């Protein structure tokens, strides 16, 4: 269940990577990058450089298709497949595999041109971020896909308090089209903050995670101590029985009504 909740497999990538690689491998300038992408397992893991190359390519293709299919003055133009801000991943896969007259007089060549130019731009972007060595490429990075939680008041307090209020930056994986949805922005702003896995036959086997912590005061030790565990897609034991709870109790707060 934990593997399901934190799954980073991209189904669009599984459909598009064979098309992308077969298109770019004919270009000597792009061949080695195509071979690098072809060996990828389609999982947007934080440590995968190929995942970063794919995500940037997909973004570039989407932008070019939006520009091609929507007029500049297309305010208010919406459909199930395309809007001014995003493109359905299903539509993108369908149109790239079966380009029609919307691509122009030579649909296949226009489609290939979009793929090649998007892939080249993606490779150049990865080089600018991490250098030419594939071993240094990463998808999860503070320059690329990451999470950082910022308190609503952090912008109006001094740096010292801001450090207490906010979390550090942590690498993340996934995007909007993975089961573990982390959104499509480089800094994660959506997705699951709380998860639980419950064993109804033995509740003490339950696992859970919540970010950033269990206390709301920035000065408290449990204000953001769960952030890194959450960002690593890990869990903590969530006990239910009195004996197990007492075994891990750190402190007890007693609330007494006023008389």
trRosetta pair geometry for C-beta under 8 A, 3 or more apart (Angstrom, degrees):
i j d omega theta_ij theta_ji phi_ij phi_ji
1 4 5.5 -53 -151 33 36 113
1 5 6.4 32 155 -17 68 105
1 197 4.7 137 104 -129 136 124
2 5 5.9 -56 -147 38 32 108
2 6 6.2 -1 163 9 67 114
2 197 6.2 -60 -64 -43 77 155
2 207 6.8 -17 -78 87 115 151
2 233 7.9 122 174 155 94 93
2 235 6.4 -108 -116 -12 123 132
3 6 6.4 -73 -140 54 26 90
3 7 6.5 60 153 -72 63 84
4 7 5.7 -20 -152 -29 32 117
4 179 6.7 -81 175 141 62 155
5 179 7.4 -138 -146 133 19 112
5 180 6.6 75 145 -85 48 93
5 192 7.4 -69 -176 58 101 167
5 195 5.5 102 179 -152 149 144
5 197 7.4 -122 -15 -65 144 107
6 180 4.8 37 -150 -79 36 143
6 233 3.9 96 -137 -167 140 131
7 178 6.5 -158 109 176 72 95
7 179 4.1 34 65 49 110 126
7 180 5.5 166 56 -13 45 96
8 43 4.8 79 93 -171 98 83
8 44 4.5 -128 174 58 107 73
8 45 5.6 139 83 -68 155 55
8 51 8.0 -8 152 -127 125 145
8 173 4.7 -26 -115 134 147 126
8 174 4.7 -115 -121 -72 88 78
8 178 5.1 -4 -143 -160 43 152
8 179 7.9 -100 -64 45 23 81
8 180 5.7 -41 -73 49 65 120
9 14 7.4 16 176 -40 97 122
9 42 5.9 38 -152 115 75 99
9 43 5.3 -41 -87 -97 56 77
9 44 7.9 176 -92 8 8 78
9 178 6.5 142 62 -134 39 94
9 179 7.3 29 47 4 84 102
10 13 3.6 64 95 6 118 115
10 14 6.7 173 97 -16 65 79
10 42 5.5 -132 54 176 80 83
10 43 7.3 167 3 -108 79 24
10 44 5.6 76 -38 -31 113 107
10 54 7.4 166 62 126 157 142
10 175 7.3 23 -97 41 117 105
10 177 5.8 64 -140 99 85 106
10 178 5.8 -58 -81 -77 67 91
11 14 5.5 -48 -149 30 38 115
11 15 6.8 29 155 -11 65 105
11 177 6.8 -115 42 158 83 108
12 15 5.9 -66 -155 42 35 106
12 16 5.7 11 159 -6 74 119
12 58 6.9 83 121 -127 130 138
12 89 4.6 -89 -80 -176 136 122
12 92 7.2 28 -147 78 127 118
12 93 6.0 -137 -136 -61 82 117
12 177 5.4 7 3 139 119 159
13 16 6.0 -67 -129 48 28 97
13 17 5.4 35 175 -34 71 109
13 40 7.8 -75 166 112 129 128
13 42 4.5 162 102 -143 117 87
13 44 7.7 162 -21 -53 153 93
13 54 5.4 34 -123 175 118 148
13 58 7.5 -72 -83 -61 80 135
14 17 6.8 -28 -117 19 17 110
14 42 4.6 34 -71 -134 79 159
15 18 7.7 -73 179 29 26 99
15 19 7.7 6 143 -1 60 115
15 93 4.9 18 115 -139 141 129
15 97 7.6 -66 166 -52 105 131
16 19 5.5 -66 -158 44 48 111
16 20 5.7 47 149 -24 81 108
16 58 7.0 100 92 -96 161 97
16 92 7.8 -11 -84 124 134 104
16 93 6.2 -111 -64 -108 95 84
16 96 6.6 36 -122 85 97 154
17 20 5.5 -54 -139 38 33 112
17 21 6.0 27 165 -15 69 108
17 37 6.1 -156 -150 152 103 104
17 38 7.1 152 161 -105 107 48
17 40 6.7 -129 -138 65 153 114
17 42 6.6 -126 -6 -89 145 93
17 54 6.6 -36 -89 -116 103 123
18 21 6.2 -57 -140 41 26 105
18 22 6.1 23 163 -15 63 111
19 22 6.1 -59 -143 40 26 106
19 23 6.3 24 158 -20 62 112
19 96 6.1 112 130 138 160 116
19 97 6.4 -112 -84 -88 148 75
19 115 7.2 -118 133 -117 93 151
20 23 5.9 -67 -154 36 26 110
20 24 6.3 1 163 -3 67 113
20 34 7.5 -165 129 -127 79 88
20 37 6.7 -63 105 125 122 150
20 54 7.9 152 55 -123 168 80
20 57 6.3 62 -140 153 147 150
20 115 5.7 -161 -120 -165 67 116
20 119 6.2 145 -169 -81 106 128
21 24 6.3 -64 -136 45 29 96
21 25 5.8 38 166 -37 67 110
21 34 4.7 127 -143 -169 72 93
21 35 7.7 110 -151 -72 114 29
21 37 5.7 -160 -82 89 104 108
21 38 4.4 100 -136 -76 157 98
22 25 6.2 -44 -134 21 24 115
23 26 7.2 -69 176 19 30 104
23 112 5.2 -167 -151 -135 117 84
23 115 4.6 27 106 105 159 144
23 116 6.3 -126 141 -60 108 81
23 119 7.8 161 91 -11 109 148
24 27 5.6 -58 -167 33 58 111
24 30 4.1 -90 178 126 105 137
24 31 7.4 -174 134 -83 80 37
24 33 7.0 -58 138 84 141 97
24 34 4.3 -176 92 -79 106 122
24 115 6.8 -128 -51 134 92 102
24 116 5.8 150 -99 -110 82 71
24 119 5.0 -85 -82 99 146 164
25 30 7.4 -105 -79 101 25 94
25 31 5.5 68 -148 -124 56 74
25 34 4.4 -154 -75 120 73 157
25 35 7.3 95 -111 -54 103 72
25 38 7.9 31 -71 -46 124 137
26 31 8.0 171 22 -85 7 93
27 30 4.2 40 84 28 113 106
27 31 6.6 -162 83 -46 54 74
27 116 6.3 104 -27 -138 153 120
28 31 5.6 -26 -137 -10 33 120
29 120 7.3 18 119 -111 120 113
30 33 5.3 -67 -166 49 64 110
30 34 5.6 69 137 -30 88 105
30 116 6.8 -136 -23 -147 164 83
30 119 6.1 63 -149 116 137 123
30 120 6.2 -85 -87 -81 117 82
30 123 7.1 -169 -127 -13 82 157
31 34 5.5 -58 -149 36 30 114
31 35 6.4 30 155 -19 66 103
32 35 5.6 -48 -148 34 35 113
32 36 6.5 41 149 -23 63 103
33 36 5.4 -48 -149 33 36 117
33 37 6.5 33 153 -15 65 104
33 53 6.9 -167 -172 -156 102 145
33 119 7.0 148 113 164 129 104
33 123 4.7 -39 -123 -102 160 135
34 37 5.8 -55 -147 39 32 107
34 38 6.1 37 153 -27 65 108
34 119 7.6 29 -78 175 83 147
35 38 5.5 -52 -144 32 31 117
35 39 6.9 28 158 -19 62 103
36 39 6.4 -63 -161 30 28 106
36 40 7.7 44 142 -41 58 97
36 49 7.7 -48 168 102 125 110
36 50 6.0 -163 145 -94 86 100
36 53 7.1 75 107 19 116 170
36 134 5.8 -148 -131 -117 137 141
37 40 5.6 -36 -166 -3 46 122
37 50 5.4 149 -114 -150 53 103
37 53 5.7 -121 -86 105 104 133
37 54 6.4 132 -140 -69 111 88
37 57 8.0 23 -115 -8 152 155
39 50 7.2 -141 73 -79 76 157
40 43 7.9 -156 170 33 89 61
40 48 6.9 89 -138 -174 105 128
40 50 3.7 -158 -87 131 124 148
40 51 7.0 158 -154 -58 133 58
40 54 6.8 -152 103 -39 170 130
43 48 6.8 147 90 -30 77 158
43 51 6.9 -55 101 -85 47 123
43 173 7.8 3 155 179 81 137
44 48 6.9 -138 -151 55 29 131
44 51 4.4 131 -130 -157 55 128
44 54 7.8 -118 -94 72 89 123
44 55 6.9 77 -124 -60 118 118
44 139 6.2 -143 -169 149 74 165
44 145 7.9 80 168 -20 110 177
44 173 4.9 147 119 179 78 89
44 174 5.1 133 88 -83 124 24
44 175 6.0 -105 -174 -6 174 90
44 178 5.9 -115 35 -57 125 146
45 48 4.4 96 62 -15 89 111
45 51 6.1 -176 43 -31 56 153
45 139 7.0 122 86 45 45 129
45 140 7.5 -72 144 -11 50 118
45 173 5.0 -39 -142 -116 24 145
46 138 6.9 8 157 -178 66 100
46 139 5.9 -138 -147 78 30 90
46 140 2.5 -14 -152 1 91 148
46 141 7.8 143 -175 -36 88 57
46 145 6.9 -137 -120 88 75 114
46 171 4.2 101 -167 143 133 115
46 172 6.0 -168 -92 121 111 9
46 173 4.3 -99 -47 -57 68 91
47 138 6.0 -50 -140 -132 40 93
47 139 7.4 -6 47 34 10 86
47 140 6.5 -31 -47 38 41 110
47 171 7.7 69 -61 143 60 153
48 51 3.7 79 95 -3 117 111
48 52 7.1 175 105 -9 71 78
48 138 7.5 95 61 -144 25 47
48 139 5.2 7 71 -2 74 119
48 173 7.7 66 24 -123 104 113
49 52 5.6 -51 -159 33 43 112
49 53 6.5 43 146 -19 70 103
49 126 6.9 93 -172 -161 96 134
49 130 7.3 -128 -124 80 114 164
49 134 5.7 167 88 -171 157 71
49 135 7.8 -127 -21 -113 149 7
49 136 7.6 78 -89 83 138 37
49 137 2.6 77 -133 101 126 111
49 138 5.9 -40 -81 -61 73 25
49 139 6.8 -173 -102 -35 22 73
50 53 5.4 -51 -148 36 39 114
50 54 6.3 40 153 -20 68 103
50 137 7.7 94 -36 109 41 134
51 54 5.8 -55 -149 36 30 110
51 55 6.3 29 155 -20 65 107
51 139 4.0 -38 90 -54 110 148
51 173 7.2 -21 152 -144 163 93
52 55 5.8 -53 -143 35 31 109
52 56 6.4 26 160 -13 65 107
52 126 5.8 123 116 -105 117 111
52 137 6.0 -147 50 172 133 102
52 138 6.6 81 -32 110 141 28
52 139 3.9 -165 -55 -93 85 70
52 144 5.8 -24 -123 -167 122 159
52 145 7.5 -144 -98 -3 90 109
53 56 6.2 -60 -151 39 26 107
53 57 6.4 27 152 -19 63 110
53 122 5.4 101 -161 142 60 118
53 123 6.5 30 -136 -85 107 63
53 126 5.6 -24 -85 -48 80 151
53 137 7.2 12 -40 176 100 149
54 57 5.6 -60 -149 38 32 112
54 58 6.2 31 156 -20 69 106
54 122 7.8 80 -69 177 7 155
55 58 5.7 -52 -146 36 30 111
55 59 6.4 32 154 -20 63 105
55 139 6.7 101 5 -136 135 113
55 145 7.6 45 71 -51 175 125
55 175 6.2 151 -123 -49 120 149
56 59 5.7 -51 -147 35 32 113
56 60 6.4 33 154 -19 64 106
56 121 7.2 -143 152 109 108 82
56 122 3.5 144 104 -131 110 95
56 125 5.3 -163 -155 66 154 140
56 126 6.8 -152 18 -46 155 92
57 60 5.8 -56 -149 36 31 110
57 61 6.4 31 154 -19 66 105
57 115 7.9 31 -175 -157 110 65
57 118 5.1 96 -155 133 64 101
57 119 5.0 22 -120 -95 118 62
57 122 4.2 -56 -61 -29 70 161
58 61 5.8 -54 -147 36 31 111
58 62 6.3 32 155 -20 65 107
58 92 7.9 76 -158 143 87 156
58 118 8.0 114 -42 159 9 136
59 62 5.8 -57 -150 36 30 112
59 63 6.4 29 154 -19 65 106
59 118 7.9 174 76 -161 54 112
59 122 7.9 133 48 -92 93 106
59 184 7.9 143 -95 -179 103 110
60 63 5.8 -53 -148 35 31 111
60 64 6.4 25 157 -14 65 108
60 117 7.3 -148 157 110 129 75
60 118 3.2 160 106 -143 120 92
60 119 7.6 -152 69 -38 143 32
60 121 5.2 145 -109 70 151 129
60 122 6.0 -121 -5 -50 136 96
61 64 5.9 -61 -149 40 30 107
61 65 6.2 27 156 -17 67 109
61 92 6.8 100 122 -165 116 122
61 96 7.2 4 -176 -85 138 134
61 114 5.9 86 -130 149 75 106
61 115 6.5 17 -99 -98 115 57
61 118 4.6 0 -57 -96 68 176
62 65 5.9 -58 -145 38 29 108
62 66 6.3 31 156 -20 64 106
62 86 7.3 -18 180 -150 132 58
62 87 4.8 -165 -147 31 93 125
62 92 6.3 -42 -94 -103 81 143
63 66 5.8 -55 -150 35 29 112
63 67 6.4 27 154 -16 64 107
64 67 5.7 -53 -147 38 33 111
64 68 6.2 32 153 -20 65 109
64 114 4.8 173 113 -143 146 104
64 117 7.3 114 -82 81 155 119
64 118 6.3 -113 -1 -65 135 113
65 68 5.5 -55 -143 38 33 111
65 69 5.9 11 165 -4 69 115
65 82 7.9 -125 131 -115 104 128
65 87 5.8 50 90 -96 124 163
65 92 6.4 174 34 -117 169 89
65 95 6.9 111 -140 95 136 147
65 114 6.9 71 -60 -165 76 152
66 69 6.4 -66 -133 46 23 95
66 70 5.6 -19 -179 20 65 118
66 82 6.9 171 -110 -161 73 112
66 84 7.4 94 -168 -157 119 34
66 86 7.9 -73 -84 -130 133 10
66 87 5.9 -130 -66 -52 93 113
67 70 7.1 -64 -114 53 15 83
68 102 7.2 103 136 150 107 91
68 103 7.1 12 166 -116 146 54
68 110 7.9 123 -135 165 149 125
68 114 7.6 -54 -32 -90 146 136
69 82 5.9 -57 108 -174 141 171
69 102 6.0 23 -106 173 90 129
70 74 4.3 -95 -179 18 97 169
70 77 6.0 163 -138 86 106 143
70 82 6.7 -159 -55 145 111 126
70 84 6.3 166 174 -104 164 63
71 74 4.6 137 60 -53 73 96
71 77 7.7 114 39 -23 85 159
74 77 4.0 -50 177 12 97 138
74 84 6.1 173 98 -90 106 102
75 84 7.3 13 -110 -69 38 153
77 83 7.4 163 101 -143 68 51
77 84 6.5 107 60 -55 87 93
78 83 5.0 8 -121 -110 77 93
78 84 7.8 -60 -79 -9 71 81
79 82 5.6 23 54 48 103 70
79 83 7.3 -166 36 -69 55 63
80 88 6.9 19 140 -50 63 149
81 87 7.3 -2 155 -159 69 70
81 88 4.8 -95 -148 22 47 127
81 90 7.8 -105 -124 81 80 88
81 91 3.8 111 -156 -91 99 152
82 86 7.9 -156 -147 101 49 45
82 87 5.3 -5 -114 -119 81 74
82 88 6.7 -93 -62 5 51 87
82 91 6.3 -123 -51 110 84 163
83 86 5.8 20 55 50 101 65
83 87 7.8 -156 33 -77 61 41
87 91 6.1 -119 174 77 87 116
87 92 5.2 90 127 -61 121 107
88 91 3.9 81 72 6 104 108
88 92 6.7 -170 91 -12 54 81
89 92 5.5 -50 -146 34 35 114
89 93 6.4 36 155 -18 66 103
89 177 5.4 80 -59 -101 165 143
90 93 5.9 -54 -150 36 30 109
90 94 6.3 28 153 -18 64 110
91 94 5.6 -58 -145 40 31 112
91 95 6.0 24 160 -15 68 110
92 95 6.1 -58 -141 40 26 104
92 96 6.2 20 162 -16 63 112
93 96 6.1 -63 -145 39 24 106
93 97 6.2 12 163 -8 63 113
94 97 6.3 -67 -147 43 23 102
94 98 6.3 -37 174 39 63 104
95 98 6.9 -82 -131 67 22 66
95 99 6.2 55 171 -100 66 59
95 100 7.4 -83 -138 13 78 87
95 102 7.5 -52 -145 68 121 128
95 103 7.9 149 175 -54 101 109
95 111 8.0 -168 141 -111 77 115
96 99 6.8 8 -135 -61 23 90
96 111 6.1 140 -142 -158 60 117
96 115 7.3 100 -149 -70 117 113
99 102 7.8 -125 -169 61 73 81
99 103 4.5 4 -178 -14 116 151
99 107 3.7 173 124 164 109 109
99 108 6.0 166 57 -77 131 44
99 110 6.9 174 -180 71 150 95
99 111 4.2 -124 -56 -53 151 134
100 103 6.7 134 68 6 36 95
100 107 5.9 -141 120 -114 3 156
101 104 7.5 -174 -172 33 49 7
101 107 6.6 -80 -80 -65 25 121
102 107 7.7 63 56 -114 54 110
103 106 7.7 -77 116 93 104 41
103 107 3.8 100 63 -131 127 72
103 108 7.9 115 105 -23 151 23
103 110 4.1 166 169 79 102 133
103 111 5.7 -30 -136 -49 155 82
104 107 6.6 164 57 -80 61 53
104 110 4.9 123 36 -53 117 153
106 109 4.1 8 127 30 120 117
106 110 6.1 140 89 -20 72 89
107 110 5.8 -62 -144 40 29 108
107 111 6.0 32 158 -21 67 108
108 111 5.7 -53 -147 36 29 113
108 112 6.3 26 155 -17 64 108
109 112 5.7 -55 -146 39 31 111
109 113 6.2 37 152 -24 64 105
110 113 5.5 -51 -147 33 32 115
110 114 6.6 34 153 -20 63 103
111 114 5.9 -56 -155 33 31 111
111 115 6.5 27 152 -16 65 107
112 115 5.6 -54 -147 38 34 111
112 116 6.1 31 157 -18 68 107
113 116 5.9 -55 -142 38 28 108
113 117 6.1 20 163 -12 64 111
114 117 6.3 -60 -142 41 23 103
114 118 6.1 20 160 -16 62 114
115 118 6.0 -63 -146 40 24 108
115 119 6.1 22 159 -18 64 112
116 119 5.8 -60 -146 38 27 109
116 120 6.2 26 158 -19 65 108
117 120 5.8 -52 -144 36 31 111
117 121 6.3 31 156 -18 64 106
118 121 5.8 -56 -148 38 30 111
118 122 6.3 32 152 -22 64 107
119 122 5.6 -53 -147 35 32 113
119 123 6.4 32 154 -18 65 104
120 123 5.8 -54 -148 36 31 110
120 124 6.3 30 154 -17 65 108
121 124 5.7 -56 -147 39 31 112
121 125 6.3 34 153 -22 65 106
122 125 5.7 -54 -148 34 31 112
122 126 6.5 30 154 -18 64 103
123 126 5.8 -53 -149 35 32 110
123 127 6.4 33 152 -18 64 106
124 127 5.6 -53 -149 37 32 113
124 128 6.3 33 152 -20 65 106
125 128 5.6 -54 -148 36 32 111
125 129 6.4 26 155 -16 65 108
126 129 5.8 -59 -147 39 32 108
126 130 6.0 -31 175 33 69 108
126 137 5.5 14 -177 -125 118 119
127 130 7.1 -85 -127 59 19 68
127 131 6.5 -16 -159 173 58 12
127 132 5.4 21 -132 -84 102 61
129 137 8.0 80 85 -126 106 72
129 141 7.5 123 164 88 125 148
129 143 5.1 155 -155 131 109 138
129 144 6.5 57 -170 -56 157 107
130 133 7.6 -105 135 63 94 73
130 136 4.6 173 168 120 105 98
130 137 4.9 144 87 -97 157 54
130 138 6.7 153 -98 18 146 74
130 141 7.8 -167 -78 -42 113 176
130 143 7.8 174 -60 74 81 145
131 136 5.3 15 57 77 109 149
133 136 4.6 71 83 5 101 107
133 137 7.6 -161 100 -23 56 80
134 137 5.4 -43 -158 9 46 119
138 141 4.5 109 95 -49 117 117
138 144 6.9 176 100 39 78 137
138 171 7.0 -63 159 -128 127 138
139 144 6.1 -128 -173 122 37 139
139 145 5.3 4 153 24 78 127
139 171 8.0 102 93 -168 63 108
139 173 6.4 66 100 -118 125 71
140 144 7.0 -143 -125 85 9 105
140 145 5.1 -62 -101 82 52 99
140 146 6.6 111 -165 -82 68 65
140 171 2.9 82 150 179 107 104
140 172 5.3 176 -124 49 105 25
140 173 5.5 -52 -59 -64 119 66
141 144 4.4 53 55 31 95 97
141 145 6.9 68 31 45 57 59
141 146 6.5 -75 95 -57 25 109
141 171 5.7 10 -64 -105 32 103
142 146 5.0 45 -104 -66 46 165
142 148 8.0 57 -127 -48 94 125
142 169 4.2 75 -110 123 109 146
142 171 7.5 -83 -42 -72 59 68
144 186 5.9 -121 -175 -146 35 106
145 171 6.9 59 93 -162 79 67
145 172 5.0 -109 145 72 95 83
145 173 6.7 84 118 -102 144 24
145 174 7.9 162 -178 57 145 52
145 175 7.6 -94 -115 -77 135 87
145 182 7.3 71 -169 114 115 141
145 186 5.9 -121 -89 -153 44 58
145 188 7.4 55 -172 -47 78 91
146 169 4.9 17 164 -176 140 100
146 170 6.2 151 -161 74 87 34
146 171 5.7 -58 -105 -105 80 33
146 172 5.6 142 -127 8 21 94
146 186 6.9 14 26 154 78 78
146 187 5.9 -25 74 -110 80 65
146 188 7.1 -128 104 -1 32 89
147 167 7.8 -2 124 91 86 136
147 169 7.3 156 77 -152 38 56
147 170 5.4 -22 59 61 87 89
147 172 4.8 85 -22 -49 97 132
147 182 7.6 -99 -67 -157 110 116
147 187 6.9 117 -111 -165 33 66
147 188 4.3 -26 -93 41 89 120
147 231 5.4 -155 55 -114 128 108
148 166 6.8 22 169 176 94 110
148 167 5.8 -163 -154 81 57 90
148 168 6.9 -83 -121 137 96 25
148 169 4.4 -35 -72 -95 117 69
148 170 7.3 150 -75 13 65 67
148 187 6.2 -49 30 -149 94 115
149 166 6.5 179 93 -154 60 65
149 167 4.5 55 42 13 90 117
149 211 7.0 -176 -51 150 148 110
149 212 5.2 -139 53 -60 161 129
149 224 7.3 -169 67 -128 130 119
149 227 6.5 -126 14 -122 127 127
150 154 5.1 -109 -173 36 86 148
150 155 7.9 51 166 -43 124 85
150 165 7.6 41 -164 122 51 102
150 166 5.0 -5 -114 -115 58 111
150 167 8.0 -103 -61 29 43 73
151 154 4.4 119 61 -39 85 99
151 162 7.9 -157 43 -138 110 57
151 165 3.6 -85 16 171 143 111
151 166 5.9 -118 2 -69 86 65
151 218 7.0 -34 -70 -76 156 125
153 156 5.7 -72 -168 49 67 99
153 157 5.8 55 139 -24 93 113
153 165 6.5 -125 74 -136 88 155
154 157 6.2 -67 -139 36 33 104
154 161 7.8 -167 -126 115 61 85
154 162 4.7 90 -161 -132 89 85
154 165 4.6 -169 -87 98 95 137
154 166 5.2 58 -115 -50 152 108
157 161 3.9 -82 153 88 132 130
157 162 5.5 170 84 -57 99 75
157 165 6.6 116 50 -15 145 144
158 161 5.4 88 57 17 72 99
158 162 6.8 -129 104 -10 34 95
159 162 5.3 -56 -142 37 32 117
159 163 6.5 39 157 -26 65 99
160 163 6.0 -50 -158 26 28 111
160 164 7.2 22 147 -11 59 103
161 164 5.5 -55 -156 37 41 111
161 165 6.0 38 149 -21 73 109
161 218 7.5 82 -168 102 75 157
162 165 5.5 -56 -140 39 33 111
162 166 5.8 3 171 3 70 114
163 166 6.8 -64 -127 48 21 90
164 218 4.4 91 141 156 101 122
164 219 6.6 4 -174 -77 138 58
164 223 8.0 27 172 89 80 157
165 218 5.0 -51 -90 -104 54 148
167 170 7.4 -42 141 -11 120 108
167 212 5.6 -153 -60 -128 128 141
167 224 5.2 -169 -87 -170 94 139
167 227 4.6 -170 -125 -160 143 167
168 227 8.0 138 41 112 71 141
170 227 7.1 165 -9 144 145 98
170 228 6.2 177 -101 -115 150 68
170 231 3.9 32 109 167 146 162
170 232 7.8 -83 171 -48 134 70
171 231 7.4 114 66 162 47 113
172 182 5.4 167 152 -159 130 156
172 188 5.3 2 48 -33 174 132
172 231 6.4 -92 -84 -157 85 86
173 178 7.8 -42 130 66 88 171
173 180 7.3 43 90 97 95 130
173 182 7.0 142 90 -2 40 152
173 233 7.9 -34 37 -32 112 134
174 178 4.1 -123 -141 58 91 144
174 180 4.6 -114 -85 97 152 92
174 181 6.5 -165 161 -125 130 16
174 182 4.1 116 90 5 111 113
174 191 7.7 104 103 -114 140 143
175 178 6.0 97 45 0 54 104
175 181 7.5 -24 118 -147 28 59
175 182 6.0 -55 -97 62 25 88
175 183 6.8 -66 -161 95 55 28
175 184 5.3 56 -175 -102 103 58
176 181 5.8 33 -139 -153 39 99
176 182 7.6 -101 -60 64 44 48
176 183 5.5 21 -73 -144 87 25
176 184 4.4 -30 -16 -49 120 91
177 181 7.7 85 -19 -111 10 90
178 181 6.0 170 70 -84 67 49
178 182 7.2 3 55 9 116 86
180 191 7.3 38 171 -156 62 123
180 192 7.4 -82 -144 25 67 116
180 233 6.9 -12 -140 -112 154 128
181 190 7.1 -35 128 114 103 97
181 191 5.1 -165 98 -109 70 87
181 192 7.5 103 54 -13 80 84
182 188 4.7 -63 -177 -114 94 119
182 190 7.4 137 -176 78 28 66
182 191 4.7 -3 -107 -65 44 152
183 188 5.6 138 40 -141 114 63
183 189 5.6 -45 46 50 176 70
183 190 4.2 112 -64 46 120 96
183 191 6.0 -107 -18 -36 87 99
185 188 7.0 161 75 -95 92 24
185 189 5.7 21 48 9 140 109
188 191 6.0 -37 -173 14 118 131
192 195 5.5 54 153 -61 135 98
193 210 6.6 39 143 -153 81 59
193 211 5.1 -113 -159 49 83 93
193 230 7.4 7 -156 -159 55 147
194 208 7.4 -8 -169 -173 81 99
194 209 7.0 -179 -142 91 41 59
194 210 4.7 8 -106 -105 86 82
194 211 7.8 -144 -66 19 56 67
195 208 6.5 176 91 -150 57 55
195 209 5.1 14 48 47 93 94
195 235 7.2 -90 89 -99 109 106
196 206 6.5 -7 -171 -174 96 109
196 207 7.2 163 -155 89 49 51
196 208 4.4 -8 -105 -104 77 94
196 238 6.7 -37 -133 23 99 162
197 206 6.5 168 87 -154 57 59
197 207 4.6 8 50 54 105 95
197 208 7.3 -160 23 -70 63 52
197 235 7.0 -32 18 -124 113 166
198 203 6.8 -12 -160 -129 93 70
198 206 4.8 -4 -113 -111 61 107
199 202 4.9 -11 112 60 123 73
199 203 6.7 -165 74 -91 74 25
199 205 3.9 -1 29 75 143 118
199 206 6.2 -142 19 -67 77 60
200 203 7.2 19 -128 -75 30 76
202 205 4.6 61 99 -5 104 114
203 206 5.7 -9 -176 -24 58 115
203 240 3.9 -26 126 30 124 149
203 241 7.1 138 77 -37 105 80
204 237 7.7 14 176 -178 66 111
204 239 5.3 14 -133 -134 80 74
204 240 5.8 -121 -72 35 61 84
204 241 5.4 -30 -68 5 118 107
204 244 5.1 142 -131 -24 123 166
206 237 7.3 102 81 -166 61 58
206 238 4.3 -61 107 70 108 100
206 239 7.5 177 52 -80 99 21
206 240 6.7 74 14 -28 131 108
207 235 3.9 51 170 142 112 146
207 236 7.0 152 -155 72 72 26
207 237 6.4 -52 -103 -103 64 41
207 238 6.3 135 -137 7 11 96
208 235 6.1 125 56 -159 15 101
208 236 6.4 -37 68 62 68 75
208 238 4.1 50 6 -46 116 138
209 226 6.7 161 -162 179 74 119
209 229 6.3 -153 -132 121 110 104
209 230 5.1 145 168 -98 121 79
209 234 6.9 135 -91 95 136 48
209 235 4.9 -104 -46 -113 101 62
209 236 6.6 119 -90 11 65 79
210 213 7.5 64 104 -169 95 5
210 214 6.8 83 81 -77 131 76
210 226 5.9 34 76 117 63 161
210 230 7.2 -74 99 -79 15 128
211 226 5.7 -144 -101 107 53 101
211 227 5.4 83 -146 -109 99 57
211 230 3.8 -71 -67 16 115 174
211 231 7.5 96 -107 -42 142 72
212 223 7.0 8 101 140 109 59
212 224 3.9 -17 144 -127 123 75
212 225 7.9 108 149 27 77 32
212 226 6.1 154 168 65 36 82
212 227 4.1 0 -146 -71 89 100
212 230 7.3 -114 -115 24 45 142
213 220 7.9 175 125 95 144 102
213 222 4.7 163 178 157 119 61
213 223 4.8 108 58 133 151 16
213 224 4.8 -98 -24 -69 121 19
213 225 5.2 78 -109 29 116 67
213 226 4.9 155 -95 17 52 96
213 227 7.0 -41 -44 -34 82 81
214 222 4.8 -28 52 148 89 126
214 226 7.1 83 -26 -16 79 132
215 220 4.0 -83 126 96 153 144
215 221 7.6 73 24 61 147 47
215 222 4.4 103 -2 82 111 89
215 223 4.9 -66 81 -77 97 57
216 220 7.9 48 55 29 35 136
216 223 7.1 42 177 -124 4 84
217 220 4.4 86 74 -13 98 111
217 223 6.1 -101 82 -88 46 117
218 223 5.2 112 -125 -168 31 164
218 224 7.9 12 -132 -17 66 110
219 223 7.2 103 41 -36 22 145
220 223 4.8 125 66 -45 82 95
221 225 6.4 22 153 -43 69 135
222 225 5.3 -65 -126 21 49 121
222 226 7.7 35 -166 -20 78 95
224 227 4.8 0 178 -22 86 123
226 229 5.1 -62 -160 47 60 115
226 230 5.6 62 143 -25 85 105
226 236 7.3 -85 -121 -14 107 132
227 230 5.8 -61 -151 38 28 110
227 231 6.1 23 156 -18 67 110
228 231 5.5 -53 -140 39 34 111
228 232 6.2 28 159 -14 66 108
229 232 6.1 -63 -149 41 26 105
229 234 4.8 -92 -168 75 75 107
229 235 7.4 139 163 -71 112 8
229 236 6.5 21 166 -44 158 98
230 233 7.6 31 178 -76 35 28
230 234 7.5 -99 -70 52 19 68
237 248 8.0 169 83 -46 117 167
239 244 3.8 -147 -157 118 136 120
239 245 5.1 -173 105 -69 121 65
239 247 7.9 -164 -130 52 174 101
239 248 6.6 141 10 28 144 130
240 244 7.3 37 48 59 42 127
240 245 7.5 -54 146 -48 7 108
241 244 4.7 80 64 14 92 103
241 245 6.7 -162 89 -8 44 89
242 245 5.7 -59 -145 39 30 112
242 246 6.2 29 159 -19 66 107
243 246 6.0 -56 -148 36 27 108
243 247 6.5 31 152 -25 61 108
244 247 5.5 -54 -151 31 33 118
244 248 7.0 3 161 3 64 106
245 248 6.7 -79 -156 47 29 89
245 249 6.3 52 150 -59 68 96
246 249 5.5 -29 -142 -8 36 122
249 252 6.5 11 179 -58 128 90
